[in-house]
Amino acid sequence: MNRIKQIKVENLFFILATIFIFSFMIVFPINRVPDEMNHARMTWETLHRPTDTSFKWMDEIPSNDKVKPREYKQLLARKIEMKNEPFRFGISLKTISFIPQLIGMTIGSWISPTVGMIIYMGRIFNALAYILGLYFLIRYFKYGKIAVMFISLLPIMVQQASSLSYDVMNYLEVMLAIGFITNIAYSKRFSNRNFVQVIGLAILLLATKPNNILLLGLIPFVSFEFKGVLKTLNRPFKSLKLIVSRYKFVFYLLLLITIGFILQFLMRNEGGLFHYIHVLLNTLVDAKQNGDLNSILTIGIFGFLGNFTLQLPLWLIFVDVAVLFLIFLADKKDFFSKDFSILAALLFPIQVIATVTVMYLQWTPIVLGHGASVSVGSQGRYFTPFLILFLPLVANLGNFEISQNKVLKISTVTLLVNYLISIFLIIPYYWM
């Protein structure tokens, strides 16, 4: 443990992530992670055209709990007839979400066109993208490095990084946007180059999940000055921020009204705004109405593993929350303004509402029909990347003094406990 004092956060992350993710990859059988074969199909479709004979091998991969080693070995060795997988060039903006898996699966098909080689090469490249991407992102962050490490190594994120999930690219893009904001706050300047970077970030965020674009709404609340051709905006920008700061109540009221109008427009054919408020309360508050509230939706933020079959103990979730709160509280004070801190924290429930709303419009009608009393389909892992939005608010709650070395030790021990308990649950469930 004394060596932790001498190690950089990004290097510690790299070591832990490599151990955690690749061991999860070994103990988690194929198709025992939510939607893994759906993500495999979406990746494969980028370069292979669906036909009556193609993609059959994906449909035949089982997802049952117990794995028989002999049958699993035969599955991995099963050869895929590539002549039944005709080539097509289907690259689009959405392909960004599948680039690591696509590279891995394609190389795997060149090496040996078997189920095992293709799937595991896709997993390996996805894992490498996650590990290397976050290694450089932690170095890039000017604030909250330990928080990024801790959230990125929670069991739910380790599971997703060890699979074919597009959560990897989504997570990296969300963290890139937040890292960009920390760098603007650190330099206190917004240059022509930063403007171009914002456009690139907007494209990336929209390409994965459109609600991610809301993160860029935090930029105006960062303290900075425009440079270059944008410097003429300094005076009106400062005046506008002063007005917002002076009339906060009016600003937040307008924000609430705007959200209400958006929801009313979206729900005009689903019972209207008041019906949907009732839906939100049922979905996010009433566990009797929403049976997944305390499990998939809440515990799932930290670790509801497998195909929603392996639940981490509640006491461990409480420990994770306490440690995360400690990490936030021990970070730099006054790095961001009070207005930014409040708005960043509010963005978390806004992201939750946005996700639940999309699921109510797109997935719930398929499962429960139109006009349902709850929204279904949302999973806690969708919200895990946004936990870091609470950092500025918690950090400024009070003067709490603890060395970063101690925080790093506590974080490392907690992550190791999470990892060991997860492994303890996974191996007997699938392999014994």
KELO-132108 format. One line per 4 residues: their letters; for each residue x, y, z of N, C-alpha, C. Coordinates in steps of 0.05 Angstrom, whole numbers. Layout:
BEGIN
A = X Y Z X Y Z X Y Z  ...;
***
This chain:
BEGIN
MNRI = 16 -24 0 0 0 0 17 25 0  41 24 12 58 48 12 66 56 -16  67 37 -35 75 44 -62 54 62 -76  29 61 -66 8 77 -77 15 107 -75;
KQIK = 30 114 -54 38 142 -50 55 152 -74  69 133 -86 88 141 -107 77 138 -135  53 127 -138 42 120 -164 22 141 -173  23 148 -198 3 167 -209 -24 153 -212;
VENL = -45 169 -211 -72 158 -212 -77 143 -238  -67 154 -260 -72 141 -286 -57 114 -288  -33 113 -275 -18 87 -276 -32 66 -258  -42 75 -235 -57 56 -218 -82 47 -232;
FFIL = -96 65 -246 -119 57 -261 -112 36 -282  -90 40 -296 -82 22 -317 -78 -6 -306  -64 -8 -283 -58 -34 -271 -84 -48 -263  -101 -33 -247 -126 -45 -237 -145 -52 -260;
ATIF = -147 -34 -279 -166 -39 -302 -157 -63 -318  -132 -67 -322 -122 -90 -338 -129 -116 -323  -125 -116 -297 -131 -141 -281 -161 -145 -281  -176 -125 -273 -205 -128 -270 -219 -136 -296;
IFSF = -213 -121 -317 -229 -124 -342 -222 -151 -356  -197 -158 -357 -190 -183 -371 -198 -207 -355  -198 -206 -329 -208 -229 -313 -238 -231 -316  -252 -208 -316 -281 -209 -321 -287 -221 -349;
MIVF = -270 -214 -368 -274 -225 -395 -272 -255 -396  -255 -266 -379 -251 -295 -378 -275 -309 -363  -283 -297 -341 -304 -311 -324 -332 -306 -335  -336 -285 -350 -363 -280 -362 -365 -294 -388;
PINR = -383 -314 -390 -387 -328 -416 -399 -309 -436  -396 -316 -461 -408 -300 -483 -439 -298 -479  -450 -274 -484 -478 -270 -484 -491 -271 -456  -474 -266 -436 -485 -265 -408 -484 -237 -397;
VPDE = -479 -218 -415 -479 -189 -408 -502 -177 -424  -517 -158 -412 -541 -147 -426 -536 -138 -455  -552 -149 -473 -552 -141 -501 -526 -146 -516  -509 -165 -506 -483 -168 -519 -486 -177 -548;
MNHA = -505 -196 -553 -508 -205 -580 -522 -184 -598  -538 -167 -586 -550 -145 -602 -528 -126 -610  -509 -120 -592 -486 -103 -598 -468 -116 -619  -465 -143 -616 -449 -157 -636 -462 -155 -663;
RMTW = -488 -158 -664 -502 -156 -690 -499 -129 -702  -503 -107 -686 -501 -80 -696 -473 -75 -706  -453 -86 -693 -425 -82 -701 -420 -97 -728  -429 -122 -729 -425 -139 -752 -439 -128 -777;
ETLH = -462 -116 -773 -478 -105 -795 -464 -82 -809  -444 -70 -796 -429 -48 -808 -415 -57 -833  -404 -82 -833 -389 -92 -856 -400 -117 -868  -424 -126 -858 -436 -150 -869 -466 -146 -872;
RPTD = -476 -153 -895 -504 -149 -902 -522 -171 -891  -543 -164 -876 -562 -184 -866 -576 -198 -889  -577 -224 -888 -592 -240 -908 -607 -262 -893  -621 -279 -908 -635 -302 -896 -616 -322 -883;
TSFK = -591 -322 -893 -572 -342 -883 -550 -331 -864  -548 -304 -864 -527 -292 -848 -536 -288 -819  -517 -284 -801 -522 -277 -773 -535 -300 -757  -539 -323 -769 -552 -345 -755 -536 -354 -730;
WMDE = -509 -352 -732 -492 -361 -710 -496 -345 -685  -504 -319 -688 -509 -302 -665 -535 -311 -651  -555 -318 -667 -581 -326 -655 -579 -352 -639  -559 -368 -645 -557 -394 -632 -538 -395 -608;
IPSN = -527 -372 -600 -510 -371 -577 -528 -369 -552  -526 -389 -534 -544 -390 -510 -538 -368 -490  -558 -362 -473 -554 -343 -452 -563 -354 -425  -565 -380 -423 -573 -393 -398 -552 -390 -376;
DKVK = -561 -394 -352 -543 -388 -329 -519 -407 -327  -524 -432 -326 -503 -452 -323 -489 -458 -349  -462 -459 -348 -446 -464 -372 -434 -491 -370  -437 -508 -390 -424 -534 -391 -398 -531 -407;
PREY = -375 -534 -394 -349 -529 -407 -346 -542 -434  -354 -567 -437 -350 -581 -462 -367 -568 -484  -392 -562 -478 -409 -549 -498 -399 -521 -505  -389 -507 -484 -379 -480 -489 -354 -480 -506;
KQLL = -337 -500 -502 -313 -503 -518 -321 -508 -548  -341 -525 -552 -351 -530 -579 -362 -505 -592  -376 -489 -576 -388 -464 -586 -365 -446 -596  -345 -443 -579 -323 -425 -586 -308 -434 -612;
ARKI = -307 -460 -615 -292 -471 -639 -309 -473 -664  -335 -466 -661 -353 -469 -684 -345 -450 -706  -341 -461 -730 -332 -445 -753 -356 -431 -766  -352 -406 -774 -373 -390 -787 -367 -390 -817;
EMKN = -387 -396 -833 -384 -396 -862 -386 -366 -871  -362 -355 -877 -361 -327 -884 -375 -321 -911  -379 -342 -927 -393 -338 -953 -422 -331 -948  -432 -338 -924 -459 -331 -916 -461 -304 -903;
EPFR = -439 -290 -901 -437 -264 -888 -428 -244 -909  -444 -237 -929 -435 -220 -951 -425 -192 -942  -404 -183 -955 -392 -157 -948 -410 -134 -957  -410 -113 -941 -422 -88 -949 -409 -66 -933;
FGIS = -408 -42 -944 -396 -19 -930 -418 -2 -918  -423 -6 -893 -446 8 -880 -437 28 -859  -415 42 -864 -405 61 -844 -423 85 -843  -429 94 -818 -445 118 -814 -435 131 -788;
LKTI = -447 154 -781 -438 168 -757 -442 150 -732  -463 134 -733 -469 116 -710 -447 95 -706  -432 90 -727 -411 70 -726 -389 77 -705  -387 102 -698 -368 111 -678 -371 94 -652;
SFIP = -395 87 -645 -400 71 -621 -389 43 -622  -383 33 -647 -375 5 -650 -347 2 -661  -332 23 -663 -306 22 -676 -287 1 -664  -283 1 -637 -264 -19 -625 -273 -48 -630;
QLIG = -299 -53 -626 -309 -81 -630 -307 -88 -660  -313 -69 -677 -312 -75 -706 -284 -83 -715  -264 -68 -705 -236 -74 -712 -229 -102 -702  -236 -107 -677 -229 -133 -665 -243 -156 -678;
MTIG = -269 -154 -683 -284 -176 -695 -275 -181 -724  -268 -159 -738 -258 -163 -766 -231 -177 -767  -213 -168 -749 -187 -182 -748 -191 -211 -739  -209 -216 -720 -214 -243 -712 -224 -261 -734;
SWIS = -241 -249 -752 -251 -265 -774 -229 -271 -795  -209 -254 -796 -186 -259 -814 -168 -281 -803  -164 -280 -776 -146 -300 -763 -158 -328 -765  -183 -330 -755 -197 -355 -755 -227 -350 -752;
PTVG = -243 -354 -772 -272 -347 -772 -288 -366 -754  -282 -366 -728 -297 -381 -709 -311 -362 -689  -332 -373 -677 -347 -356 -658 -329 -345 -636  -313 -362 -624 -295 -354 -602 -276 -332 -611;
MIIY = -262 -336 -634 -242 -317 -643 -255 -290 -649  -278 -290 -663 -291 -265 -670 -301 -250 -646  -315 -264 -628 -327 -250 -605 -305 -240 -586  -286 -258 -580 -265 -250 -560 -246 -229 -571;
MGRI = -241 -229 -597 -224 -207 -608 -239 -181 -606  -266 -182 -611 -282 -158 -607 -281 -148 -579  -283 -167 -560 -282 -160 -531 -255 -148 -524  -234 -160 -534 -206 -151 -527 -202 -122 -537;
FNAL = -210 -117 -562 -206 -90 -573 -223 -69 -559  -247 -77 -551 -265 -59 -535 -252 -53 -508  -241 -74 -495 -228 -70 -469 -203 -52 -472  -188 -56 -493 -164 -39 -497 -171 -10 -502;
AYIL = -193 -6 -517 -202 22 -521 -210 35 -495  -223 20 -478 -232 30 -451 -208 36 -434  -189 17 -432 -166 21 -414 -148 43 -423  -141 43 -449 -123 63 -459 -137 90 -461;
GLYF = -162 90 -468 -177 115 -470 -178 129 -443  -185 114 -422 -187 126 -396 -160 133 -384  -140 117 -390 -113 124 -381 -105 152 -390  -110 158 -416 -103 185 -426 -123 206 -417;
LIRY = -148 198 -412 -168 217 -402 -161 226 -374  -153 207 -357 -146 214 -329 -122 233 -329  -103 228 -347 -81 247 -350 -91 275 -360  -111 274 -376 -122 299 -388 -137 315 -368;
FKYG = -151 302 -349 -168 316 -329 -151 334 -312  -160 358 -307 -147 376 -288 -160 375 -260  -180 359 -257 -196 359 -233 -210 332 -231  -210 320 -207 -226 296 -203 -215 270 -214;
KIAV = -188 268 -215 -175 244 -227 -183 219 -211  -182 220 -185 -189 196 -169 -218 189 -173  -235 209 -175 -264 203 -179 -268 189 -205  -254 198 -226 -257 185 -252 -247 156 -250;
MFIS = -225 151 -237 -215 124 -234 -235 106 -219  -246 117 -197 -264 101 -181 -289 93 -196  -302 113 -209 -327 108 -224 -321 89 -247  -298 92 -260 -292 76 -283 -286 47 -277;
LLPI = -280 41 -251 -274 14 -243 -295 1 -225  -319 14 -224 -341 1 -210 -348 -24 -226  -358 -45 -212 -364 -71 -225 -381 -69 -251  -401 -51 -251 -418 -49 -275 -402 -39 -299;
MVQQ = -383 -21 -295 -367 -11 -317 -346 -31 -326  -335 -45 -306 -316 -67 -313 -330 -88 -330  -354 -95 -322 -369 -115 -338 -374 -106 -366  -383 -81 -369 -388 -71 -396 -363 -69 -413;
ASSL = -341 -61 -401 -316 -58 -415 -304 -86 -423  -313 -107 -410 -303 -134 -417 -320 -147 -438  -341 -133 -447 -360 -145 -467 -358 -130 -493  -378 -134 -510 -380 -120 -536 -397 -95 -534;
SYDV = -403 -86 -511 -422 -64 -507 -412 -38 -518  -430 -23 -530 -423 4 -540 -422 24 -517  -427 15 -492 -424 32 -469 -396 43 -466  -377 28 -477 -348 36 -476 -344 63 -489;
MNYL = -352 65 -515 -349 90 -529 -366 112 -518  -390 105 -509 -408 125 -497 -395 137 -472  -383 119 -455 -371 128 -430 -346 146 -436  -330 137 -456 -306 153 -463 -313 180 -473;
EVML = -335 182 -489 -343 208 -500 -354 226 -478  -369 215 -459 -380 231 -437 -357 242 -420  -337 224 -414 -315 233 -398 -297 253 -413  -295 250 -439 -280 269 -455 -293 297 -453;
AIGF = -319 298 -455 -333 323 -453 -329 336 -425  -331 320 -404 -327 331 -377 -298 339 -373  -280 323 -384 -251 331 -382 -246 357 -396  -259 361 -419 -256 386 -434 -265 409 -417;
ITNI = -287 406 -403 -297 427 -386 -278 433 -363  -266 412 -351 -247 417 -329 -222 432 -340  -215 427 -364 -191 441 -375 -197 470 -381  -222 476 -390 -230 504 -395 -230 518 -368;
AYSK = -240 505 -347 -241 518 -321 -213 523 -310  -194 505 -316 -167 507 -307 -152 529 -321  -155 531 -348 -141 551 -363 -155 578 -362  -181 578 -357 -197 602 -356 -197 618 -382;
RFSN = -195 603 -404 -195 616 -430 -209 597 -450  -222 610 -470 -236 594 -490 -227 605 -517  -211 589 -531 -198 598 -555 -213 589 -580  -203 598 -603 -214 588 -629 -212 558 -631;
RNFV = -190 547 -621 -186 518 -622 -208 504 -605  -214 515 -581 -234 504 -564 -261 504 -577  -267 524 -593 -292 526 -607 -295 503 -627  -274 497 -642 -274 475 -660 -277 449 -645;
QVIG = -264 447 -622 -265 422 -606 -294 418 -596  -308 439 -589 -336 437 -580 -353 425 -602  -349 434 -627 -364 424 -650 -359 394 -653  -333 386 -651 -326 358 -653 -339 341 -630;
LAIL = -338 352 -606 -351 339 -583 -381 335 -587  -393 356 -597 -422 355 -602 -429 332 -621  -414 329 -642 -418 308 -662 -415 281 -649  -393 278 -633 -389 252 -620 -411 245 -600;
LLAT = -420 265 -584 -440 260 -564 -467 253 -577  -473 267 -599 -499 262 -613 -498 234 -626  -474 226 -635 -472 200 -649 -477 176 -631  -473 179 -605 -478 156 -587 -506 158 -575;
KPNN = -509 178 -557 -536 182 -545 -542 212 -545  -563 220 -559 -569 249 -562 -570 264 -536  -580 251 -514 -582 266 -489 -555 274 -477  -533 261 -487 -506 268 -478 -499 297 -485;
ILLL = -512 308 -506 -505 335 -514 -511 356 -492  -529 348 -473 -535 367 -451 -511 374 -435  -490 357 -435 -466 364 -420 -453 390 -429  -455 395 -455 -442 420 -466 -457 445 -456;
GLIP = -481 442 -446 -495 464 -434 -483 475 -409  -464 460 -398 -449 469 -374 -428 490 -380  -418 490 -405 -395 507 -412 -400 536 -406  -423 548 -413 -427 577 -407 -425 584 -377;
FVSF = -427 564 -360 -426 570 -331 -398 567 -319  -379 561 -337 -351 560 -328 -339 588 -330  -322 595 -311 -309 621 -311 -286 621 -331  -288 636 -353 -267 638 -373 -271 664 -389;
EFKG = -250 670 -404 -251 692 -423 -247 682 -452  -261 693 -471 -257 686 -498 -231 698 -509  -218 683 -526 -193 692 -538 -196 690 -569  -178 703 -583 -179 701 -612 -203 716 -624;
VLKT = -215 705 -645 -237 719 -658 -262 720 -641  -262 705 -620 -286 704 -602 -285 725 -580  -263 740 -577 -259 758 -554 -280 780 -553  -292 786 -577 -313 807 -577 -338 798 -561;
LNRP = -340 773 -555 -363 762 -540 -360 766 -510  -336 774 -500 -331 775 -472 -350 793 -457  -354 817 -466 -371 836 -452 -400 827 -451  -413 820 -473 -441 811 -471 -444 785 -456;
FKSL = -424 767 -458 -424 742 -444 -423 746 -414  -406 764 -405 -404 770 -376 -430 783 -366  -441 801 -382 -466 814 -374 -489 793 -371  -490 775 -390 -511 754 -389 -507 736 -364;
KLIV = -482 729 -358 -477 711 -335 -484 726 -309  -479 753 -309 -485 769 -285 -515 770 -280  -530 772 -302 -559 773 -300 -570 746 -289  -560 725 -301 -568 698 -292 -562 693 -263;
SRYK = -537 701 -255 -529 698 -227 -546 715 -208  -554 738 -217 -569 756 -199 -598 747 -197  -609 735 -218 -637 727 -218 -638 696 -222  -625 682 -203 -624 653 -204 -651 640 -204;
FVFY = -668 650 -186 -695 638 -184 -710 639 -210  -708 661 -224 -721 664 -250 -709 645 -270  -682 642 -270 -669 624 -288 -678 595 -284  -678 586 -259 -686 558 -253 -715 554 -259;
LLLL = -731 574 -255 -760 572 -261 -764 569 -291  -749 585 -307 -751 583 -336 -741 556 -345  -720 546 -332 -710 519 -339 -731 498 -334  -745 500 -312 -766 481 -305 -789 483 -325;
ITIG = -797 507 -332 -818 511 -351 -811 500 -378  -786 505 -386 -776 494 -412 -778 464 -413  -769 451 -391 -770 422 -390 -799 413 -391  -817 427 -378 -846 421 -379 -857 423 -406;
FILQ = -850 444 -421 -860 447 -449 -849 425 -467  -824 417 -463 -812 396 -479 -827 369 -474  -832 364 -448 -846 339 -441 -875 339 -451  -888 362 -450 -915 364 -460 -916 359 -490;
FLMR = -896 369 -504 -895 365 -533 -891 335 -540  -872 323 -525 -865 295 -530 -888 276 -522  -903 284 -502 -924 267 -491 -952 274 -501  -954 291 -522 -980 300 -532 -997 277 -541;
NEGG = -985 255 -549 -1001 231 -558 -1000 208 -537  -988 214 -514 -985 193 -493 -999 201 -467  -1019 219 -468 -1033 226 -444 -1026 254 -434  -1006 267 -446 -1000 294 -438 -980 296 -414;
LFHY = -974 320 -406 -954 326 -386 -962 314 -358  -986 319 -350 -994 310 -323 -994 280 -320  -1003 267 -342 -1001 238 -341 -972 229 -339  -954 242 -354 -926 234 -353 -913 240 -327;
IHVL = -921 261 -313 -910 266 -286 -917 243 -268  -941 233 -271 -950 209 -256 -933 185 -263  -927 182 -289 -909 160 -299 -882 162 -286  -870 186 -286 -844 190 -274 -843 183 -245;
LNTL = -864 191 -230 -865 185 -202 -867 155 -198  -884 141 -214 -886 112 -212 -859 99 -218  -845 109 -238 -821 96 -248 -797 101 -229  -795 125 -217 -771 132 -202 -776 132 -171;
VDAK = -801 129 -163 -807 131 -134 -821 106 -123  -840 95 -138 -857 74 -128 -847 46 -137  -835 32 -118 -824 5 -124 -846 -15 -129  -870 -10 -120 -892 -29 -126 -900 -27 -155;
QNGD = -900 -3 -165 -907 1 -193 -884 -8 -212  -859 -1 -204 -836 -8 -220 -819 -28 -205  -822 -53 -212 -807 -74 -198 -777 -73 -202  -768 -58 -222 -739 -56 -227 -726 -32 -213;
LNSI = -742 -16 -199 -731 9 -187 -707 5 -169  -710 -13 -150 -688 -17 -130 -666 -35 -140  -671 -50 -162 -651 -69 -171 -637 -59 -196  -649 -63 -219 -636 -56 -245 -630 -26 -247;
LTIG = -649 -10 -237 -647 19 -241 -629 33 -221  -629 23 -195 -613 36 -174 -587 22 -169  -589 -3 -160 -565 -19 -155 -549 -22 -181  -563 -22 -204 -550 -24 -230 -530 -2 -236;
IFGF = -532 20 -222 -513 42 -226 -485 33 -217  -484 15 -197 -458 6 -186 -452 -23 -194  -473 -40 -194 -466 -68 -201 -489 -87 -199  -506 -89 -219 -525 -111 -222 -515 -126 -246;
LGNF = -500 -148 -241 -484 -160 -261 -498 -182 -277  -485 -191 -298 -496 -212 -316 -521 -201 -330  -538 -219 -338 -564 -211 -350 -584 -205 -328  -576 -186 -310 -592 -178 -287 -597 -202 -268;
TLQL = -576 -217 -264 -579 -241 -247 -562 -241 -222  -541 -224 -222 -522 -224 -200 -522 -196 -187  -534 -194 -164 -536 -168 -150 -515 -166 -128  -500 -144 -129 -481 -140 -108 -496 -134 -82;
PLWL = -484 -142 -59 -498 -138 -33 -503 -108 -28  -525 -102 -15 -532 -74 -11 -511 -60 7  -500 -74 26 -480 -61 43 -456 -51 27  -449 -66 6 -427 -58 -11 -434 -33 -27;
IFVD = -459 -31 -36 -468 -8 -51 -466 17 -32  -474 13 -7 -473 35 12 -444 44 17  -426 24 18 -397 31 21 -387 46 -4  -395 37 -27 -387 51 -52 -396 80 -52;
VAVL = -421 84 -44 -432 112 -43 -417 129 -23  -411 117 1 -396 132 21 -368 139 12  -355 120 -1 -328 125 -10 -328 146 -33  -347 144 -51 -349 163 -73 -354 191 -61;
FLIF = -371 193 -41 -376 219 -28 -350 229 -15  -335 212 -3 -309 220 9 -290 230 -12  -289 216 -35 -271 224 -57 -279 252 -67  -305 257 -70 -315 283 -79 -308 304 -58;
LADK = -313 298 -33 -310 318 -12 -281 326 -8  -262 307 -14 -234 312 -10 -221 326 -33  -236 331 -55 -223 343 -79 -221 373 -76  -210 386 -96 -205 415 -95 -230 431 -90;
KDFF = -228 451 -73 -250 469 -68 -249 492 -88  -273 503 -95 -275 527 -111 -262 525 -138  -259 500 -148 -249 497 -176 -269 507 -195  -295 502 -189 -317 512 -205 -333 531 -188;
SKDF = -348 548 -201 -365 567 -186 -389 553 -174  -402 567 -155 -425 555 -142 -448 550 -162  -452 569 -180 -473 566 -200 -468 541 -218  -443 537 -226 -436 514 -242 -441 488 -226;
SILA = -433 488 -201 -435 464 -184 -464 456 -181  -482 475 -177 -511 469 -174 -522 459 -200  -516 472 -222 -527 464 -247 -516 436 -256  -491 431 -250 -479 404 -257 -494 382 -242;
ALLF = -499 387 -216 -514 367 -200 -542 364 -210  -555 386 -219 -582 384 -230 -583 368 -256  -560 369 -270 -560 355 -296 -562 325 -293  -555 314 -270 -558 285 -265 -588 277 -267;
PIQV = -606 289 -250 -634 281 -253 -646 288 -280  -635 309 -293 -645 316 -320 -638 293 -339  -613 282 -336 -605 260 -353 -623 235 -348  -629 231 -322 -646 208 -315 -674 212 -328;
IATV = -686 236 -326 -712 241 -338 -711 238 -368  -689 248 -380 -686 245 -409 -686 216 -418  -670 200 -404 -668 172 -411 -694 157 -407  -707 161 -384 -733 149 -378 -754 157 -399;
TVMY = -753 182 -408 -772 192 -427 -768 178 -454  -743 176 -463 -737 162 -488 -747 134 -487  -742 120 -465 -751 92 -462 -781 91 -462  -794 111 -451 -824 110 -450 -835 113 -478;
LQWT = -821 128 -495 -831 133 -522 -823 111 -541  -800 99 -537 -789 79 -557 -793 50 -548  -789 44 -523 -788 16 -515 -814 7 -500  -824 25 -483 -847 18 -467 -872 11 -484;
PIVL = -878 25 -506 -901 17 -522 -899 -12 -533  -874 -21 -538 -870 -48 -548 -876 -68 -526  -868 -62 -502 -871 -81 -479 -898 -79 -466  -907 -55 -461 -932 -51 -445 -954 -38 -461;
GHGA = -948 -28 -485 -968 -14 -500 -968 16 -494  -983 32 -509 -985 60 -505 -1001 67 -480  -993 90 -468 -1008 99 -444 -1001 84 -419  -979 70 -418 -971 55 -394 -967 73 -370;
SVSV = -969 62 -346 -966 78 -322 -937 79 -312  -919 64 -324 -890 65 -318 -874 64 -344  -849 74 -342 -831 71 -364 -812 48 -358  -808 30 -377 -791 7 -374 -768 8 -394;
GSQG = -746 -6 -387 -723 -8 -405 -699 7 -396  -702 26 -377 -679 41 -368 -662 23 -349  -636 26 -351 -618 11 -334 -599 30 -319  -591 23 -295 -574 40 -279 -548 47 -292;
RYFT = -537 29 -309 -511 34 -322 -512 58 -341  -537 65 -350 -539 89 -367 -531 114 -352  -534 114 -325 -529 138 -309 -502 138 -296  -488 116 -296 -462 114 -282 -442 136 -291;
PFLI = -439 141 -317 -420 162 -325 -426 189 -313  -451 195 -306 -459 221 -297 -456 225 -267  -448 204 -253 -443 207 -224 -423 230 -218  -404 233 -235 -383 253 -231 -394 282 -231;
LFLP = -418 285 -241 -430 312 -241 -435 323 -213  -436 305 -193 -440 314 -165 -414 324 -152  -392 319 -165 -366 325 -153 -363 355 -145  -368 374 -162 -364 402 -154 -381 411 -130;
LVAN = -406 401 -130 -424 409 -109 -415 397 -82  -409 372 -82 -400 359 -57 -373 370 -47  -355 375 -65 -329 385 -58 -331 412 -43  -351 427 -50 -354 454 -37 -373 454 -13;
LGNF = -380 431 -3 -398 430 20 -385 439 46  -359 435 48 -345 443 72 -315 438 70  -301 447 91 -272 444 92 -265 417 105  -262 397 88 -255 370 97 -226 365 88;
EISQ = -208 361 107 -180 357 101 -172 328 104  -163 316 82 -152 289 82 -133 288 58  -110 275 62 -91 274 40 -101 258 17  -92 266 -7 -100 251 -31 -89 223 -31;
NKVL = -66 218 -18 -55 191 -15 -74 173 0  -85 183 22 -104 167 38 -129 162 21  -139 182 7 -163 178 -10 -158 157 -31  -134 158 -43 -126 138 -63 -125 110 -51;
KIST = -115 107 -27 -113 81 -14 -141 70 -9  -158 87 3 -186 79 9 -200 71 -17  -197 86 -38 -209 80 -63 -200 53 -74  -174 49 -73 -163 24 -83 -173 0 -68;
VTLL = -173 2 -42 -183 -21 -25 -212 -26 -31  -228 -5 -34 -257 -9 -40 -261 -22 -67  -246 -13 -86 -248 -25 -113 -240 -54 -113  -219 -61 -98 -210 -89 -96 -232 -106 -83;
VNYL = -245 -95 -62 -267 -110 -49 -290 -115 -68  -297 -94 -84 -318 -97 -104 -310 -118 -124  -286 -118 -133 -276 -137 -153 -277 -166 -142  -267 -170 -118 -266 -197 -107 -294 -208 -102;
ISIF = -312 -191 -92 -339 -201 -87 -353 -207 -114  -348 -191 -134 -360 -196 -160 -350 -223 -171  -324 -228 -170 -313 -253 -179 -325 -277 -163  -327 -273 -137 -339 -293 -120 -367 -300 -128;
LIIP = -382 -280 -138 -410 -285 -146 -411 -297 -174  -393 -288 -192 -395 -296 -220 -387 -325 -225  -364 -333 -214 -354 -360 -220 -373 -383 -212  -383 -383 -187 -401 -405 -180 -427 -404 -196;
YYWM = -436 -380 -203 -462 -378 -216 -461 -390 -244  -439 -385 -258 -438 -395 -286 -423 -421 -289  -403 -426 -272 -384 -448 -278 -385 -471 -258  -401 -470 -237 -402 -491 -217 -430 -503 -215;
***
